[in-house]
């Protein structure tokens, strides 16, 4: 995917994240069930897992900085988390390219880690007095369920886009060959 297309797609997904958070605010009092959207993160991990490790870290870190500045207000936290998870996303990239189930489960684990790391940091610094089961049942269970469906949808959409780009490239090559053969026969 071209960088311009990737930036536009990530921006649209970040806006969808923000819109969902605005329409369905997260219940931090743990009285009801909540959903924490990570559409942009899932799309980011699907786009960068096949790149080199430095590209993964830099692109993910940049998205983490944007998340820190515009959505969370905790500057170094998401930069570090996104960069680390971006690095982890490509460890099994050969297996992820061959088998979509491995890609699904690795992305599922990355989404779990994206929520689990801040929860554990808050527990260590004692800024939250919620048990793991309460947090998991009220926030994470619904989040993981809906993100599992989202991961499957985004995998399908990005595979279709890749296939479309491949067909387009193949058609351009055929057109170039036809032009070359036509020029050769005219001489």
N, C-alpha and C positions, 0 to 999 in steps of 0.2 A: 504494500500500500504506500502511496506517495505521502511524503511528510505533510503536505497541505491537507490532504484528505484525512490523515490521521488526526491532525490538530482539530479540524472541524468536527469529526466524529467524537473526539474526546470532549470538546466544548459542549456539544449537544447533549452528551451523556451526563456531564457535570450539571448542566441546566436542568435535566430531568431529575437528577438526584436532589437538587435544591428545590424544585417544584414539589416533589413528593414529600420532602421534609417539611415544606411549608404547609401543604394540605393535610398531612398526617404527622403531626409533631410527635417526637419521641417522648414517651412517658418516663422521665427519670426518677419518678417517685415509686416506680415498680408496683403501681396499683393495678394496671391493666397490661395488656400485651402490646408490644411495639414492634415496628419494623424500621430498621436502619438501612437506608438504600446505599448500595455501593456499585451502582451501574458504571460509573466512570472507572472505578478501580478494576472491575472485571474486564471491561473493554480494553483498558490499558494493558493488563496482564495477557490478554489474548493477542494483542498487537505486538508486544515486545518479547514474547518467550522465544522466538526463533532468531532474534538478533544476537550479536556478540555481547559479552558480559558488560563491557564498558557502556555500550549503547543502552542496555537494559537499565543499568544503574543511573545513568545520566537522565534518560527520559523519565524514568520512574521518580527520580529525585526532583526533577523539575515539576512534575505533576504534584508531588508531595508539597513542594514550596507553594504552589498555587492553592492547594487545598488548605494549607496553613494560613495563608494570607487572606483568602476570600471566604472560607467556610468555617474554620475552626478557631483561628486566633491564637494558636499555640505553635509559634514559628518552627522550632527545630523538630518537633515530635513527628509529624507526618512525613517530613522530609526524610528522616532516618528510617521510619517504618516502610515507606514506599520504596526507598532505594534498596533496603535489605530484602524486601519481598520481591522486588524486581530482579534482584540478583538470583534469589531462590527459584524464580519462575523458569529460568532457563537451564537449571541443573539437569533436568530430564528431557531436554528439548528434542533429542533424537527419538526417544520413546513417545513423546507427546505428538510428534508429527506422524508417527506410524499408527498409533492407536488413540482413537478419540476418547475412550474410557479413561485412559491414563491422564489425558489432558483435562477431562472433566473433574476427576478426583483430585488432581493436583491444584486446580483452580479453586475447588471447593475447600481444600485445606488452607489455601492462601487467604480466602475470605474469612475463614474461621480465625486464622492468625491475626488478620487485620483488626478484628474485634477483641480477640483474647489478649493481645499484647497490652493495649491501653488498660484493660480491666485488671490485669496482673500488676501493672505499674501503679495503678490507683490503690490496689490492695497493699502493695509493699509500702507505699507512702502514707497509707491509712487515710486517704482522702475520701474513701467510700466504705460504708459499713453494710455491705450487702453480701449475702452468701453466694457462692458460685451457682448453686442450683436455682436460686431466685433469679439471678441475672440470666442464667441460661434459659430458664422457662419463660421469662417475661420479655427478653430482648432477642436472644440468639436463636431460639428454635424457629420462630416465624421468619427471622431474617435468613437463616440458612435454607429453609424450605423454599422461600420465594427466590432466593439467589440461585438455588439449584436449577429451577426452571429458567431463570434468566441466563445462566451459563449455557444451557443447552440451546436456547434461542440465539444467543450471540455467537456461539460456535457455528450454528447453521448459517446465520446471516454473513459472517465473515468468510466462511467457506464458499458461499455463493459469490461474494464479491471477488474473492481470489480467483475463482473459476471464470468469472466474467472477464477479469483482467487478463487471464491467460488466453482465453478465446480471442479477445481483442488483439493481443500481441501476436497470436498465431495468424490472424487475418492480415495484420500489417505486414508480417513476413511474407505471406503468400502474395500480397499485392506487390511487394518489392521484387519478388522473384518473377512475377508476371511482367513487370516493367522491364526488368533486366533481360528477360527472354525476348520481349518485344523489341527492345533496343538492339539486341544482338542479331535478330533476324532482319532488321531494317538495314543493317550495314552490309 
